[in-house]
Amino acid sequence: MRDGHLVVSVHDVSSATLGEAGTAIERLDRLGARPLVIHVIPSPPSGALAELVRRERRRGSQIVLHGLTHRAAGALRGPALLRLRAQVFAGGAAEMLTVERTDLVERLRRGRALLSEMGADVDAFCAPGWLSPPGIAAAMRTAGLRYQVGMWSVTDVVTARVRWTLPLGYMGVGGIHEDLIALLGGLTLVARPVAPTIAGFLHPHGVATSRAATRTLYQIARLLEERRPATYGDVL
């Protein structure tokens, strides 16, 4: 009997990454990792992206709004430590740290609307780079979103219920960032006997050829032997 949850997600799914995202999904399918969680960047929209979203919904995947554009829209805002983390780890992807609150709500609403047009009525949001500004919970509630996905947790922003998760994954950027996430994944494997929920993730960039991606897929396969694949909806 398999105990505990394993949430397996594909991040950064957009009109620009469809080929590599499809490869990531295919590799996870071969492991029997469904249901999946698909983090979608809805702008700019395309017919091909809409078809992927509809297909994944039919197959039981949970669709998560992953920013509107996944690109910084200006100078970083917020607490100094959060800005430093964005500068070191997120490059130009810290979209939600670069907009005022009113624009933040509008981006969340626009993202939900685009995904609704693609056939997915989403209630979950994950900020690009897991970088959420102060006040994100209130902005999500205003925009009609309920579940905030972070690197270490998933939170119901209506009830304030939190389920902690341990991360393991592939960033698709190489270098020290990949080394750090590999170290984190190793610690997650050590701690897995006491972790109710583990969150495994793949970014699409380079997933077909990267040794780091292959390592992550091997780790996910091991975890599937002892854990139930689940969505964040199942976890909460």
C-alpha positions in Angstrom: 0.0 0.0 0.0 1.3 3.5 -0.9 1.2 6.1 1.9 1.4 9.8 1.5 0.9 12.0 -1.6 3.2 12.8 -4.5 2.2 15.9 -6.5 3.9 15.9 -9.9 3.8 19.1 -11.9 5.1 20.6 -15.1 5.9 24.3 -14.9 6.2 27.1 -17.4 3.8 25.6 -19.9 3.2 28.3 -22.5 2.8 28.9 -26.2 6.6 29.2 -26.5 7.4 25.9 -24.6 4.8 23.5 -26.0 7.2 21.1 -27.6 9.4 20.7 -24.6 6.4 20.7 -22.2 4.9 17.9 -24.3 8.1 15.9 -23.9 8.0 16.4 -20.1 4.4 15.2 -20.0 5.2 12.2 -22.2 8.2 11.2 -19.9 6.0 11.5 -16.8 3.2 9.4 -18.5 5.7 6.6 -19.1 6.2 6.6 -15.3 2.5 6.4 -14.5 2.7 9.8 -12.7 -0.9 10.9 -13.3 -2.8 12.9 -12.3 -0.5 15.7 -13.1 -0.5 19.4 -12.2 0.1 21.7 -15.2 1.4 25.3 -14.5 0.2 27.4 -17.4 1.4 30.8 -18.5 -1.6 31.9 -20.6 -0.3 35.0 -22.3 0.2 35.1 -25.2 -2.6 32.6 -25.9 -2.6 30.2 -28.9 -4.8 27.5 -30.3 -2.1 24.9 -29.6 -1.8 25.9 -25.9 -5.6 25.8 -25.6 -5.6 22.3 -27.0 -3.0 21.1 -24.5 -5.0 22.6 -21.7 -8.2 21.0 -22.8 -6.5 17.6 -23.3 -4.9 17.7 -19.9 -8.2 18.6 -18.3 -9.8 15.6 -20.0 -7.1 13.4 -18.6 -7.7 14.6 -15.0 -4.8 17.1 -14.7 -5.1 20.2 -12.4 -4.4 23.4 -14.2 -2.6 26.1 -12.2 -2.3 29.8 -13.3 1.5 30.5 -13.4 1.6 34.2 -13.8 0.2 36.1 -16.8 3.4 36.4 -18.8 6.1 35.0 -16.4 8.2 38.1 -17.2 9.2 41.0 -15.0 7.3 44.1 -15.8 9.5 46.7 -14.2 11.7 47.2 -11.1 11.4 44.7 -8.2 9.2 45.7 -5.3 8.7 44.4 -1.8 10.9 43.4 1.2 14.7 43.5 0.7 15.2 39.7 1.2 12.5 38.9 -1.2 14.0 41.2 -3.9 17.5 39.7 -3.2 16.1 36.2 -3.7 14.5 37.3 -7.0 17.7 38.9 -8.2 19.8 35.7 -7.4 17.4 33.0 -8.5 14.6 34.4 -10.8 16.3 36.6 -13.3 13.6 38.3 -15.4 10.8 35.9 -14.2 9.7 37.6 -11.0 6.6 39.0 -12.6 4.5 39.4 -9.4 7.2 41.4 -7.6 7.2 44.1 -10.3 3.6 45.2 -10.3 1.4 47.3 -8.0 -1.4 45.6 -6.1 -4.2 46.9 -8.4 -2.3 45.6 -11.4 -1.6 42.4 -9.6 -5.3 41.7 -9.2 -5.9 42.6 -12.9 -3.2 40.2 -14.0 -4.7 37.4 -11.9 -8.1 38.1 -13.3 -6.8 38.3 -16.9 -4.9 35.0 -16.5 -8.0 33.3 -15.1 -10.1 34.6 -18.0 -7.6 33.4 -20.6 -7.5 29.9 -19.1 -11.3 29.9 -18.9 -11.4 30.6 -22.6 -9.1 27.6 -23.0 -11.5 25.4 -21.1 -10.1 25.4 -17.6 -11.9 27.2 -14.7 -8.9 27.5 -12.4 -8.8 28.2 -8.7 -5.1 27.7 -8.0 -2.1 30.1 -8.5 1.6 29.6 -8.4 3.8 32.8 -8.7 6.7 32.6 -11.2 9.8 31.6 -9.3 7.5 30.9 -6.3 8.0 34.7 -5.7 4.8 36.1 -4.2 4.5 39.7 -2.9 3.0 40.6 0.5 -0.7 40.8 0.0 -0.9 38.0 -2.5 -3.6 36.2 -0.5 -6.0 39.2 -0.6 -5.3 39.8 -4.3 -6.1 36.1 -5.0 -9.3 36.3 -3.1 -10.3 39.4 -5.0 -9.5 37.7 -8.3 -11.5 34.6 -7.4 -8.5 32.3 -6.8 -8.3 30.1 -3.7 -5.2 27.9 -3.6 -1.7 29.4 -3.5 1.1 27.0 -4.5 4.5 27.7 -3.1 7.8 25.7 -3.1 7.2 24.5 0.5 3.4 24.6 0.9 0.0 24.9 -0.6 -2.3 27.3 1.1 -6.1 27.8 1.1 -6.2 31.6 1.1 -9.9 31.6 2.2 -9.6 29.4 5.2 -5.8 29.9 5.8 -5.3 26.2 5.9 -1.8 25.2 5.0 -0.4 21.8 3.8 3.4 21.7 3.9 5.3 20.0 1.1 8.9 19.0 0.4 10.2 19.9 -3.0 12.2 17.8 -5.5 12.7 18.7 -9.1 14.4 20.0 -12.2 14.8 23.8 -12.9 16.0 23.7 -16.5 18.5 26.4 -16.0 21.8 24.5 -15.3 24.7 25.8 -13.3 24.5 26.4 -9.5 20.7 26.7 -9.6 20.5 23.1 -10.7 23.1 22.0 -8.2 21.2 23.6 -5.4 17.8 22.1 -6.4 19.6 18.7 -6.7 20.9 19.0 -3.1 17.4 20.0 -1.9 15.9 17.0 -3.7 18.4 14.7 -2.0 17.4 16.1 1.4 13.7 15.5 0.5 14.4 11.9 -0.3 16.1 11.5 3.1 13.2 13.1 4.9 10.4 11.3 2.9 9.4 8.9 5.6 8.1 11.8 7.7 6.7 13.9 4.8 3.0 13.6 4.1 3.3 15.4 0.8 6.2 15.6 -1.7 6.0 18.0 -4.6 8.0 16.8 -7.7 8.4 19.2 -10.6 9.8 19.5 -14.1 10.5 22.7 -16.0 10.4 22.0 -19.8 13.7 23.7 -20.9 16.1 21.0 -22.0 14.1 18.2 -20.5 14.7 15.8 -23.4 18.5 15.8 -23.0 19.4 17.0 -19.5 21.0 14.5 -17.1 19.5 16.6 -14.3 16.0 16.0 -15.7 16.7 12.3 -16.0 17.8 12.2 -12.4 14.6 13.9 -11.3 12.5 11.4 -13.3 14.3 8.5 -11.7 13.6 10.0 -8.3 9.9 10.5 -9.1 9.7 6.9 -10.3 11.1 5.7 -7.0 8.6 7.8 -5.1 5.7 6.5 -7.1 6.5 3.0 -5.7 5.6 4.2 -2.3 3.3 7.2 -2.7 -0.1 8.0 -4.3 0.1 10.5 -7.2 -2.2 13.5 -6.4 -3.2 17.0 -7.4 -3.0 19.9 -5.0 -6.8 19.7 -4.9 -6.5 16.2 -3.5 -4.0 17.3 -0.9 -6.3 20.0 0.4 
